[in-house]
Amino acid sequence: MLKILGICGSPKKGATEYLLKESLKPFEGREDIQVEYIFLKGKKISPCTACDYCRKNKAPCIIKDDMNELLEKFLTADAFVIASPVYAYGATPQIHAFFSRMRPIFHLAPTTLRDKFGVAMAVGGRRNGGQETVVSSIHNLMMSRGINIISNECGGYAGAYLWSKDQKEIGAAEDEYAMDQGKLLVNKLVDMMQRFNKD
Ligand SMILES: Cc1cc2nc3c(=O)[nH]c(=O)nc-3n(C[C@H](O)[C@H](O)[C@H](O)COP(=O)(O)O)c2cc1C
């Protein structure tokens, strides 16, 4: 059973959540695949303060908030679909806080994520508002934890880039090309995971 985890970096229920869920929908309810989600909306995740507790004590993060539970879920997944809105030409602070709190992985078990794969999606209010930059940024965040990156199909380039026109689900649904690219991206991720996990 392959476990795919969709992670939505938006603090709102909007275009990003819609793109993520629609892209994963074809794989829900299958016997060989389990789809789960983490929605950062409403979660309390303080950014890493570089207190060095994890490094000095070889111990999990000392900050007590929602991250401990989310990290447990994260570590049990085989593959990640990470989607973020574009905020000020970057991924959201929620996404950055989430990844900054994974520092204990490096000090406790640095190879934990070496056989996991991930893809990235970005949603901007403007047509060229920084979606490509955000996909690259999510790739870099995943690479910082040793996760292997899967690109989109030839012609789709690095990930899925959606233009929401700041219209949440309605705007997302109108960008049919991006919605298709999201599905192709997840489809390729699943295909690669299945080949990788073949005996
Ligand atoms: C603080 C903030 C910064 C934003 N910066 C950008 C930006 O740099 N480029 C862009 O295209 N859209 C930007 N937007 C618009 C959002 O990316 C857009 O509305 C997106 O659909 C939000 O995702 P959601 O619908 O999932 O909440 C910004 C929105 C906010 C709230």
The ligand as an SDF file (V2000), in Angstrom:
LIG
                    3D

 31 33  0  0  0  0  0  0  0  0999 V2000
   -0.0820   38.0580    1.6050 C   0  0  0  0  0  0  0  0  0  0  0  0
   -0.4030   37.6760    0.1910 C   0  0  0  0  0  0  0  0  0  0  0  0
    0.5790   37.7820   -0.7750 C   0  0  0  0  0  0  0  0  0  0  0  0
    0.2950   37.4370   -2.1010 C   0  0  0  0  0  0  0  0  0  0  0  0
    1.2880   37.5160   -3.0280 N   0  0  0  0  0  0  0  0  0  0  0  0
    1.0440   37.1260   -4.2970 C   0  0  0  0  0  0  0  0  0  0  0  0
    2.0980   37.1380   -5.2570 C   0  0  0  0  0  0  0  0  0  0  0  0
    3.2410   37.4960   -5.0070 O   0  0  0  0  0  0  0  0  0  0  0  0
    1.8040   36.7000   -6.5110 N   0  0  0  0  0  0  0  0  0  0  0  0
    0.5390   36.2760   -6.8680 C   0  0  0  0  0  0  0  0  0  0  0  0
    0.3320   35.8860   -8.0180 O   0  0  0  0  0  0  0  0  0  0  0  0
   -0.4610   36.2540   -5.9660 N   0  0  0  0  0  0  0  0  0  0  0  0
   -0.2350   36.6490   -4.6850 C   0  0  0  0  0  0  0  0  0  0  0  0
   -1.2540   36.5870   -3.7580 N   0  0  0  0  0  0  0  0  0  0  0  0
   -2.5690   36.0420   -4.1620 C   0  0  0  0  0  0  0  0  0  0  0  0
   -2.7140   34.5710   -3.8290 C   0  0  0  0  0  0  0  0  0  0  0  0
   -1.6150   33.8220   -4.2900 O   0  0  0  0  0  0  0  0  0  0  0  0
   -3.9750   34.0000   -4.4990 C   0  0  0  0  0  0  0  0  0  0  0  0
   -5.1350   34.6890   -4.0560 O   0  0  0  0  0  0  0  0  0  0  0  0
   -4.1400   32.5140   -4.2400 C   0  0  0  0  0  0  0  0  0  0  0  0
   -5.2480   32.0430   -4.9630 O   0  0  0  0  0  0  0  0  0  0  0  0
   -4.3690   32.2250   -2.7600 C   0  0  0  0  0  0  0  0  0  0  0  0
   -4.5230   30.8340   -2.5770 O   0  0  0  0  0  0  0  0  0  0  0  0
   -5.8510   30.2150   -1.9060 P   0  0  0  0  0  0  0  0  0  0  0  0
   -6.9860   30.5880   -2.8160 O   0  0  0  0  0  0  0  0  0  0  0  0
   -5.5950   28.7620   -1.8560 O   0  0  0  0  0  0  0  0  0  0  0  0
   -5.9560   30.8490   -0.5450 O   0  0  0  0  0  0  0  0  0  0  0  0
   -0.9900   36.9580   -2.4480 C   0  0  0  0  0  0  0  0  0  0  0  0
   -1.9870   36.8700   -1.4550 C   0  0  0  0  0  0  0  0  0  0  0  0
   -1.6970   37.2180   -0.1580 C   0  0  0  0  0  0  0  0  0  0  0  0
   -2.7630   37.0780    0.9080 C   0  0  0  0  0  0  0  0  0  0  0  0
  1  2  1  0
  2  3  1  0
  2 30  2  0
  3  4  2  0
  4  5  1  0
  4 28  1  0
  5  6  2  0
  6  7  1  0
  6 13  1  0
  7  8  2  0
  7  9  1  0
  9 10  1  0
 10 11  2  0
 10 12  1  0
 12 13  2  0
 13 14  1  0
 14 15  1  0
 14 28  1  0
 15 16  1  0
 16 17  1  0
 16 18  1  0
 18 19  1  0
 18 20  1  0
 20 21  1  0
 20 22  1  0
 22 23  1  0
 23 24  1  0
 24 25  2  0
 24 26  1  0
 24 27  1  0
 28 29  2  0
 29 30  1  0
 30 31  1  0
M  END
$$$$
